[in-house]
Amino acid sequence: MQYKSIQSIQELKVSCLSQQGDYVHFRMVLAGGLAYSSKRILYDSGDNTFSIINEIDESYQDNLTEDDLKNKTMIVEAIEKKAFFESRI
């Protein structure tokens, strides 16, 4: 499996759009690489929102704006820390 580092919200949007409308797999590195969190993310460019499936428990977050990503998830913080990656099979 290959990983592509996500450097910005704009790059996250582009990665999500490149997968034929399917959820895209991402990995967030935690605790300095000792653990990770897997997520599947879908971006809707029509209304500029994200939907996220947290693979650890299959919980679902829908219609998240960019502000919601910053305030309700750790994704933006992980991107800023260079700890958020697209998983490529």
C-alpha angles and dihedrals in degrees: 000000000000128000129210118200114235110220103180145007088257090056089048089054092050092049091051093049094051095069104076094259095304126126111269123221119239135175128210115203114223135189095015093304099316092112141009141203120221121212137176113215133191122191121205107203091188094068097015095239137131132222118203133195112197102212096204091072103001090244115161132219116189137191095011116172124209088264089052090052088056097042104033103034139037093233098103091047090050091050090050090050091048090243101120121092140177111232112225120193 
